[in-house]
Amino acid sequence: IESLESDGRAALADLSLRQYYRPVVLLAWWAVQQVSRSPAAFHALNVALHAVATVLAVVVIRRVAGVRPLAALVGGLIFAVHGSRTGSVAWITGLLDVLPAIPALAALALAASPVDSRERVRSAWIAALCALALLGKETSAVIPALVVAVAPAGMKLRAALVRAAPSALVVGLAGLARVVWMPLGGERWPIALSSRVGLALESLGRFARLTAWPTS
């Protein structure tokens, strides 16, 4: 343990490792460690959080697709057991995907809601959830675009963009913070942001392909 703690201090002194500034995930791992250092405890955390994400996925499916609860539940179950989720849930390091997915899906559930008198509050909550997801993994920078994509039918593009604006501002501020404080081994934002958004979109495309043709 002393050796690990020494390695941890050395890692903190390495500026190149600032690219992995993901405090929400580190805090979750720290909290589990206070209870148990057994791998089973960390796996249990992943499974529990994936269950929460699955519930949110059902909500998103129902609101975006406008389907009946049973159909949304079937979609959620596919999300829960799909092979593309295996690595994220089975590997302890998969928490980097599972944990940010919760605020991201919660933001999309709000984004799929129809316009009403609480629009400003809704936009603020979406931005807050976006910030929380970004503190878990940088690929959450795609959330503002997804907020526009899941806008309810009949909502004008301008209104959808206004709804996504606060979260887009959060992403911009996160990018600015990385330019100032978190050099990525010589690669700085927005170059790093562009590459990560590209990677996220590529991952989404691969997931869509595997969903349509799972044996590929």
C-alpha positions in Angstrom: 0.0 0.0 0.0 2.8 2.4 0.8 4.3 1.7 -2.6 1.0 2.6 -4.2 0.7 5.8 -2.3 4.2 6.8 -3.3 3.3 6.1 -6.9 0.2 8.1 -6.5 2.1 11.1 -5.3 4.5 10.8 -8.2 1.6 10.7 -10.6 0.1 13.9 -9.1 3.4 15.6 -9.8 3.4 14.6 -13.4 1.7 17.4 -15.3 1.0 15.3 -18.3 -1.4 13.2 -16.2 -3.7 16.2 -15.7 -5.5 15.1 -18.8 -7.1 12.4 -16.6 -8.7 14.9 -14.2 -11.9 13.1 -13.5 -12.7 13.9 -9.9 -16.2 12.4 -9.8 -14.9 9.0 -10.7 -11.9 9.3 -8.4 -14.2 10.3 -5.5 -16.4 7.3 -6.2 -13.4 4.9 -6.1 -12.2 6.6 -2.9 -15.6 6.2 -1.2 -15.7 2.5 -2.1 -12.2 2.0 -0.8 -13.3 3.4 2.6 -15.7 0.5 2.9 -13.8 -2.3 1.2 -10.8 -2.9 -1.0 -12.3 -6.1 -2.3 -12.7 -6.1 -6.1 -16.3 -7.3 -5.5 -17.1 -4.0 -3.9 -15.9 -2.0 -7.0 -17.8 -4.4 -9.3 -20.9 -4.0 -7.2 -20.7 -0.2 -7.7 -20.5 -0.6 -11.5 -23.5 -2.9 -11.5 -25.6 -0.7 -9.3 -24.8 2.4 -11.3 -25.5 0.6 -14.5 -28.9 -0.3 -13.1 -29.6 3.4 -12.5 -28.4 4.2 -16.0 -30.8 1.6 -17.4 -33.8 3.2 -15.7 -32.8 6.5 -17.1 -32.4 4.9 -20.5 -36.0 3.7 -20.3 -37.2 7.2 -19.6 -35.2 8.7 -22.5 -36.5 6.0 -24.9 -40.1 6.6 -23.8 -39.8 10.4 -24.2 -37.8 10.5 -27.4 -39.5 7.7 -29.3 -43.0 8.3 -27.8 -43.6 4.6 -27.3 -45.6 2.8 -24.7 -44.0 1.9 -21.3 -43.6 -1.8 -22.2 -41.8 -1.0 -25.4 -39.5 1.5 -23.6 -38.8 -1.2 -21.0 -37.8 -3.7 -23.7 -35.4 -1.0 -25.1 -34.0 -0.4 -21.7 -33.4 -4.1 -21.2 -31.6 -4.3 -24.5 -29.4 -1.4 -23.3 -28.8 -3.2 -20.0 -27.6 -6.5 -21.5 -26.1 -5.5 -24.9 -22.6 -6.8 -25.5 -21.3 -3.3 -26.0 -21.9 -2.6 -22.3 -20.0 -5.6 -21.1 -16.6 -3.9 -20.8 -18.0 -0.8 -19.1 -19.8 -2.8 -16.4 -17.5 -5.8 -15.9 -14.2 -3.9 -15.7 -13.6 -1.8 -12.6 -12.1 1.0 -14.8 -15.4 0.9 -16.7 -16.7 3.3 -14.1 -15.3 6.0 -16.3 -18.2 5.2 -18.7 -20.9 4.1 -16.3 -20.8 7.0 -13.9 -20.9 9.9 -16.4 -23.7 8.1 -18.2 -26.1 8.8 -15.4 -26.0 12.6 -15.5 -25.8 12.4 -19.3 -28.9 10.3 -19.6 -30.7 12.5 -16.9 -29.8 15.6 -19.0 -31.3 13.9 -22.2 -34.4 12.9 -20.3 -34.9 16.6 -19.4 -34.0 17.7 -22.9 -36.7 15.4 -24.4 -39.4 17.2 -22.3 -41.9 19.5 -24.0 -41.5 23.3 -23.6 -43.3 24.8 -20.6 -43.0 27.6 -18.1 -40.0 25.9 -16.4 -37.8 26.1 -19.4 -35.1 28.2 -17.8 -34.9 25.9 -14.8 -34.7 22.9 -17.1 -31.9 24.4 -19.1 -30.0 25.2 -15.9 -30.4 21.6 -14.7 -29.2 20.3 -18.1 -26.1 22.5 -17.8 -25.5 21.3 -14.2 -25.8 17.6 -15.3 -23.5 18.3 -18.2 -20.9 19.7 -15.9 -21.2 16.7 -13.6 -20.8 14.3 -16.6 -17.7 16.3 -17.8 -16.1 15.8 -14.4 -16.4 12.1 -15.0 -15.2 11.9 -18.6 -14.4 14.4 -21.3 -16.4 12.7 -24.0 -19.5 14.1 -22.2 -18.7 17.2 -24.3 -21.2 15.8 -26.9 -24.1 16.4 -24.5 -25.2 19.8 -25.9 -25.4 18.4 -29.4 -27.5 15.4 -28.1 -29.8 17.9 -26.3 -30.7 19.4 -29.6 -31.0 16.0 -31.3 -33.5 14.7 -28.7 -35.7 17.8 -28.7 -39.4 16.9 -28.7 -41.3 16.8 -31.9 -42.7 20.2 -32.8 -40.0 22.1 -30.9 -38.4 24.7 -33.2 -34.6 24.4 -33.8 -34.0 27.9 -32.3 -35.8 26.8 -29.1 -33.7 23.6 -29.0 -30.5 25.6 -29.4 -31.5 28.0 -26.6 -32.2 25.0 -24.4 -28.7 23.6 -25.2 -26.9 26.9 -24.9 -26.1 26.8 -21.1 -24.7 23.3 -21.4 -22.7 24.4 -24.5 -21.3 27.2 -22.3 -20.3 24.7 -19.7 -18.4 22.6 -22.3 -16.7 25.8 -23.6 -15.6 26.7 -20.0 -14.3 23.2 -19.5 -12.3 23.5 -22.7 -10.9 26.8 -21.6 -9.9 25.4 -18.2 -8.0 22.6 -20.0 -6.2 25.1 -22.2 -5.1 27.0 -19.1 -4.5 24.3 -16.5 -4.5 20.9 -18.2 -2.0 20.5 -21.0 -2.4 17.2 -22.8 1.2 16.3 -23.6 1.6 19.2 -25.9 -1.9 18.7 -27.4 -4.3 21.4 -26.1 -7.9 22.2 -26.5 -9.7 22.8 -28.8 -7.6 20.3 -30.8 -8.0 17.7 -28.0 -11.8 18.5 -27.8 -12.1 18.0 -31.5 -10.4 14.6 -31.4 -12.5 13.4 -28.5 -15.7 14.5 -30.0 -14.7 12.7 -33.2 -13.9 9.6 -31.1 -17.3 9.9 -29.3 -19.2 10.1 -32.6 -17.2 7.2 -34.0 -18.1 5.2 -31.0 -21.8 6.1 -31.4 -21.6 5.0 -35.0 -20.0 1.7 -34.1 -22.7 1.1 -31.5 -25.4 1.8 -34.0 -23.9 -0.6 -36.5 -23.5 -3.3 -33.9 -27.1 -2.8 -32.7 -28.4 -3.2 -36.3 -26.1 -6.1 -37.1 -24.8 -7.6 -33.8 -22.9 -10.5 -35.5 -20.7 -8.0 -37.4 
